[in-house]
């Protein structure tokens, strides 16, 4: 199934460091590993990053190491990106002389206090197993890889809620409001919509939603919101 997501997704992992940062800020590790079902009930297939890596190299570019997914706060660059039998292998350098948070990341990683690595990507091709409720990411565009202090970051929280819907699980009105806020609704509007529409839907009880209804809701919440102009 081909898909072109318009919103950057984030997936967080414990930082699998092969070599901790040296004095100059160089380090290596894995940004993703194969065959692991994550908390979003997704698995990354070998080869998923290959086309994106080749495209980046072909343009003579490197990807940034960001601090906490902040696009305005690069703290280094990834010099080596390749797939091997284990996963996505990365070698990078922290800009410890120029970026204050690169020094924080450097110190924290060496001390074992900062152990989070999170990839930012767009999904290009995936498949979904209706029986296991597991999605396999077959091709993704890698945008950046961040050092994060808390892998359970806010950016990933909305993806978690969507994953619960995809797995047929019920969500709370608070989680539904978070989805509406993510789509650009004001808090007061999100409260009103949730109090009227969502609560009536939820009152139907567990298992009352058809697969089609859940699919339609996920599609609506994954589509960029266009507000009418008056």
WOFENKA-V690791 format. One record per helix or strand of 3 or more residues. SS is the DSSP state (H for helix, E for strand). FROM is the first residue (numbers start at 1). LEN is the number of residues. If there is no record, write none. Layout:
# WOFENKA-V690791
ss:SS from:FROM len:LEN
ss:SS from:FROM len:LEN
This chain:
# WOFENKA-V690791
ss:E from:9 len:6
ss:E from:16 len:4
ss:E from:26 len:8
ss:E from:42 len:3
ss:H from:50 len:9
ss:E from:63 len:5
ss:E from:70 len:14
ss:E from:87 len:8
ss:H from:100 len:12
ss:E from:116 len:14
ss:E from:134 len:15
ss:H from:154 len:13
ss:H from:173 len:10
ss:H from:187 len:16
ss:H from:211 len:12
